[in-house]
Amino acid sequence: MKQTILVIEDEEKLRRVVQLQLSSAGFEVLQAGTAEEGLKLAEQAQLILTDLRLPGMDGLELLATLRRQNSQTPVIVMTAFGTVENAVEAMKSGAVDFLPKPFSLDHLMTVLEKALEVRALRAENQQLREALNWRYELDNIVGHSEKMREIFATVERVASTRATVLLCGESGVGKDMIARAIHHHSPRHDRPFVKINCTAIPENLMESELFGYEKGAFTGANTSKPGKFEQADTGTVFLDEIGDVPPSIQVKLLRVLQEREFERLGSNKTRHIDVRVLAATNADLRAALEEGRFREDLYYRLNVLPINIPPLRERKEDIPFLAEHFVKKLAADTGSPVESIGDAAIQKLIEYYWPGNVRELENVIERSLVLCAGKRLEAADIKLDAAPRTRQPADESFLPEGTTLDEHEQSIIREALKRANGNKSQAARVLGLTRNALRYRLSQMGLDNDTK
């Protein structure tokens, strides 16, 4: 399909020359002698080429009118030699480029092609942005169980705030998607979203990756470089696997959370940023806190708004919907002829333990689609891991009958203290705990002062 260019020029001879050149290059050409005539044709054009000096409304007024109409059509202005300052003013008003008169036809085509490339890139970027926004709409995150509906409701409530959110859950439950949904529904949705995988960054590089560095800060630092937090300024930082951050970096993170400030590596200049922090962990941060591996003050800073995402085995009612979603999503990607999934296949998926949660379910569906030759995914087509983790039968409790987990733990601690004759250090070694972790548990039991 031919692209249409609108030429607005009051000099008929020049307008005719431009029209012949563009037509020979394969464009449809609309012509207007005034800005008023051009405005009536503007919606039909993919690009507008206009003179600045026109009878009646001039080129700058035309640009202002198009901007008020929220027109996305790129505009190139033509201006006589010696009035380049007018072209600069036009660029400030929204023009994408300008042509000083007189110009060669080759120059004209170069400028037009460049402007059309920019327009195509903008259109592609808009399509990608709309697709991304659609993906992270809550309606498009599959979860029909009561637990997931509660999480969606929480996301909608917390998204509009700037409060720190801590997402907890096993690997593969969808913490990344929930974090992106929070950002998408927040006032910062059009600002940067920067994900930091704390496990993937070596400890000796973490400070420079997070906070940046100055030229000469270390061997090989030939230029200054902003860190992840600077890149996310005015947007959102997502700290994935926050439990793996070393203690030396935890102090600096605490400062960012409390004061919104930091220094680059090798610099004494304090930098201030405006970021919203989301964090995620699949580890028990309370246990890490008790064992001295995680700072208590940082934990409470992160745990302002906790969201616990349940494992897939605790929301089995979501599996049929997830399976159907992945079949539709992945069939086209894999070139599979499969169009649906059978009830027996769904039941086989429900009975599995899913140690890898939703991510594992997606991988299983993709594997099964690749190997399936029919149009329907049956139970025999479902390729689960060779050695799935078995689920603990509900009627085979491993706790003493009539005893809660807390009561059972307390009885073990009391027995360890009894065997150690009340010596906390010795009891801690028997239990495989640090002395501080044992003291914390004893204080919870009200026994901290009853033992040596």
N, C-alpha and C positions, 0 to 999 in steps of 0.2 A: 504494500500500500504506500502510495506517494505521501511524503510529508508536505504540509502546506505552510508557505511563508507569506506573511502579510508585509507589503512594502508601502510605507506612508511617506510620500515625497511630493512636494508641490511643483517641482520642476519636471514637467512631463517628459522631456527628452531623456533625463537621467533615469527616471522611473521606468521608461521603456527599455533602456539599455540593461538595467538590472533585471527586469522581467525576462528578457530574452536569454540572459546568461543563466538565470536560475532554472528556467524552463528546459534549456538544453542540458542542464545538469540533472534533470529528472524530478524537479520539484513542481508542485502545484503552486501557482502564484496568485495572490489576491492583491489588488491595487487600490490605494486611496490617496486623494490629493490633500486631504485635511485630517487632523486628529479626530475631529468629530465623526467623519466617515469611517475612519479606521476603528474607532471604538465599537461600531456596529458589527464589524467583521472579526474582531479580536478573538472571540470564542472559537472560531473555526480554524485558527492558526496554531501551529506548533512552535512558531518563532515569529517575532515582529522586528522588522528593520525600519527604523523611523529617523527622519531628519529632526534636528532640534528646533530649527527655525521654520515655523509653519504659520500660515495665516490663521487667525483666530486663536484657538488653544495651541500652545507650543509643546515641544517634546517633553519638557519637565512636568508640565501640567498633565500630559498624557500618562507619564509614569506614575504620578501621584494618584490619578484616577484609577489606574489598573491596580495599584496597591490597595486602595480603599475597597476595590471589588474582590480582593484576595486572589487575584489572578496569579497563576504559577507559570505563565508563558514567559520565557526569557525574551528580553528586549535588547537589541543592539542599536546604538544611536550613531547617526552620521552628523558630523559637524565640520564647518569650514575651517581651513588652516588658520591658526592664529587665535582660535577660540577654544583651545584645549581645556581651559579652566571650566568651561561649560560642560565638557565631557566628564570632567572629574566630578562635578556636581551631579551629573546624571548617574554616574556610577554609585554615588552615595545614595541616590534616590531609588536604586534597584536595578539599573541597567547592568547586563553581564559583560559588555564590552563596548568599544566605540571604534568608528572608522573616521579618520581625518580626511576631509576632501582636499584635493582629488585623490582617489585611490584606484589601484589597479584591480582588474577583475580577479586576478589570482589572489590578491590580498583579501578581497571580499569573500572568496570561497574558503580561504583558510580560517577566517574569523567565524564564518557561518558554521563550518564543520566542527570547530572547537565548541561553539555554543550549543550545538545539537548533541555533542558527546556529553557535555555537562548536564543537559536536560535529561538524557537517557540515564546517566548515573544517578541523578536525583530521583527519577521515577523508580529505578531499581531499588535504591535505598529506602524509599517510602514503602514499597511493596514488602521488603524484608522486615522493616520496622512494624508494619501492620501484621505480618505473619507472626513475628515474635510476640507482639502484644496479644494476639489471639491465643497463642500457645499458653501464655501464663494467666489468662483469664481463669478464675476459679471454676467456672462451668466446664472448662476443658481439662481440668485435673481430675482424673477418674478416682472417685471415692464416694460410694453410696452408703457406707456403714455409718452408724451413729457416731463412732469415734472420729471419723474423718469429717463428718458434717460439723462436729464441734470445733475441729481444727480450722476449717474454712471460716466459721463464724469468728473465731479468735483472730485469724489473719485480717479479716475485714475491720475488726475493731482496732488492732494495733498498727495497721499499715499507715494510717493518717498521722500517727505520732512520730517523734524522733527517738523514742525510747529504744534501748538496746534489747534485742531479742535473742534468747538462747534456744536453739533447736536441738533437742535430744532424741536419739533413736539409733537403732542398729544400722550398720552399713547397708545401703540399698533401699532404705524406706522412702526416699524422696526428699531429703532435707534440702538439697540444692534447689529443687523445683519450688518448694515452699518458700525458700529465701527469695527466689526471683519473683514469686507471686507477691510477696510483701512489698518488694521494691516497685513492681509494676503498679500496684494499687496505691502507692504513696505519692505525696506531692513532688517527690524527686524522680518520678518515672521517666522523665526525659533527660535526666542527668546520668553520669557514668555509674555503672554497676561493675565493681572490680572484685573478682573472686580470688582469694588467696588460699591455696592448699598448703596448710602449715606442715603437713607431713612430707610434701615433695621438695621443700626448700632445705638444703643442708644448714645445720646450725651456724656454721661460720659465715654463711652468706645471708642469713635471715635479716639481720639488722639493715644491711645495705638494700636488700630487696624491698623491705617494708617502708623504710624511711629515706632511702636514697643516699647518695654520697656526693662529695665535692671532688673536684679535680685534684689529684695528688693524695687522696685519702689513703690509698694503698697502692702497691705495685700493680700497674696495669690500668689504674683509674686516670685515663688520659683526658677525659671530659667529665663534667658534672652530669649527674643523672637523677631525676626525681624518682621517688619510691612509689609503691602501690598506693599509699595513703594520699600522696599529692595527686596522683592520677585520678583518684576518686573524689577529689574536692568538690563539694556541693552535691555529691551523690551518695552512694552506699558502698560500704566495704563488707564483704562476706568472708569471715574467717572460718574456713572449713577445718575440722579436726583441731580445734583450739586446744584440746588437752595435750597435744604434742609440742606446744610451744615451750622452749627451754626457759628456766627461771630468769636468766639475764634479759630476755626479751619481754617477759611478763611485766617487769617493772616499767618498761617503756610503753607497753600497751596500756597499762593502768593510767599513765600520764595522759595519753591520747584520749582515753575515755573520760577522764576527770577534767583535764584542762584544755583539751582540744589543741594541743601544741606538741612540738617535737623539734629535734635538731637532726639535720642530715649527718651521716658519718663524716667526720673530718671537718665539721663546721661548728662554730659557737653561736650562729644566728638562729634564734628561735622562730619557727614558722607556725602559723596558726591555720587551722583547717576547719571546714564545716563538713563533717561526714556523719552518716548514720551507720552504726555498727550492728551487723548481724553475725552471730557465731553459731557453730554447730559442732557437736561431738557425738561419737559413738562410744565414748568411754564414760566411766562413772567418775565425774569430777569430784563428787563428795569423797569417794575413796582416795582419789589423788590428793585432795586437800588434807585428809586425815594423815596420809603418809608423808606429807611435807613436799610433794611434787608439784603442787599448784597453790598459788598465793590465795589466801582467804579473801583479802580485799578485792583482788581481781575477780574472783568467783562471784562475789556479791554484786560487783559492777556489771558483770555479764548476765547475771541471773535476774535481771529486772523483770522481764516478761518471758518466762520459760514456756516452751511448747514441746510437749512430749509426743512424738510421732510413733504410734504403735507398730510392731512388726506385722508382717503380712499374715502370719499364723494366728494372730489375735483379731483379725478382721477378714475371715475367710469369705464373708458375703460379698467382698469386693472382687474376688478372683474371677467370677464369670464376666463381669464388666471389663476388667482389665484384660482378660484373655481376648475377648472380642475386639477390644480397642487395638491391641497389639497385632492381631491377625489382619485387620484392615490397614493398619499403619505400615506393617512390614511386608505384606504380600507384594505390594507394588515395588518396594525397594529391592526385594530379593528376586523379583521376576517369577514368583510362585503363582500357580494357577488356583491356589486355595481361595475360596470365597467365604467360608464359614467354619465353625468348630462345633463338633457334636457334643451331645449331653454326656456321653461316657467319657469323652476327653476332658470335659469340664470337671467331672467328678474325680478323675484321676489327678487333676491339678489340685483340687480341694483337699484331697487326702495326703498330699505331700507336705513336708514340714517347712520348706522354704527358708533355709538358713541365710540365703542371699537376698531374701525379700523381693521387692518389685523388680529390681535390676536383674535378679536371677530368673524371675518369671519371664521377663522380656527376652532374655537370652535363650531360654528353653523354647519359647514360641518361635523365635527366629530360626533356631536349629531345626525345629520340627518342620517349619515351612520349607526350608531348603531341601529336606529329604523326602517330603511328601509329594507324590505324583498325582493325587486326585484333587478334586475341587472342595473336598470337605476334610477337615482335620479330625481324625478319629483317635480313639484311645491308643491304638497300636502305633500311631504316628508320633505320639508325645515322647520325646527323648529326654528323660530325666537323668540327673547325675547317677553314675553307676552305684555310688555308696551314699545314699541320702541319710541325713541324720534322722534317727527315729524319734518320734514324739513320746514323751513320758505318759503312759496310760493314766487316765484320771483317777482310777481306783487303786493305783499303786503308789501311794504317797511315801516319800522318803523322809518325812518328818515323823517323829513319834506321835502317835494318835493323841489328839486333843491338845497339841502343842503348836504355838505360832512360831514363825521364823525368829522373831525377836526373843521369845522365851527360850528357844533352842540355842540361839547364839549366846545368851546370857548364861545358860547352864554350862556351856563349853568354856566360857571365860572364867567362871567360878571354879570349874574343875582344874583349869590350867593354873590359876592362882593357888589353889589348894596344893597341887603337886609341887609348885615352886615355893611353898611356905610363905606366900604373900609377896614374894620378890617380883616386882613388875617387869624388870628387865629380863629376868629369866622366863617369866610367863609369856612375854612378848615374843621371845625367841621360839618358844614351843608352838605358839600360834602362827608364827610366820609374819608377825606385825612389827612395826617400829614401836619404840616405847611411847612416842607421842600419839600414835594411832590407838594404842591400848588405853592410854590415859583419857583420850577423847571418849572412847566407848564406856570406860568406867564412870566418867562424869555424867554420861547419858543415863547410866544405871544408878547414879547416886552413890557410887562406891569409891570415888576418887580419894576420899580422906580415910577410908577404912582399911587401906592396905599400905604397905611400905613402899 
